[in-house]
Amino acid sequence: MALAHVTLATRELARSTAFFHEVLGWTPIGRPRNNVAPAAWLQIAPGQELHLVEVPEFQPSPFEQEYGRHIAVSLPYSAFPTLKERLIAHGAKVIGPLRDRLSTAFSSATPMATSSRYSSRRGARKI
């Protein structure tokens, strides 16, 4: 069984779509026209999608830091510096790990109420 898509609520659809496209490189794709709320779909990888739904009054849970609802992606450690630069340029707050980890990781929180975690599986390194 494979993961087909993840759906996230966001307060700002256009800004969130641009964030995931410009920061993570996920490609906007067509979507059905029968959605009841404004929505955008992005291709993460072949057969994997992110669906964003605009909910203007959406508020993140206070538990959405490292242990709460978030997207987690893996990438080479060498890509961390440029990814952090793109995150900050798009208004994200970069957050270091809250606990000792077996891999190198950091998280981000965006003004659009989304949380993400980025990790490298190649040994533990301080960031």
Buried (B, 14 or more C-beta within 10 A) or exposed (E): EEEEEEEBBBBBBEBBBBBBBEBBEBEBEEBEEEEEEEBBBBBBEEEBBBBBBBBEEBEBEEEBBBEEEBBEEEEEBEEBEEBBEBBEEBEBEBBEBEEEBEBBBBBBBBBBBBBBBBBBEEEEEEB
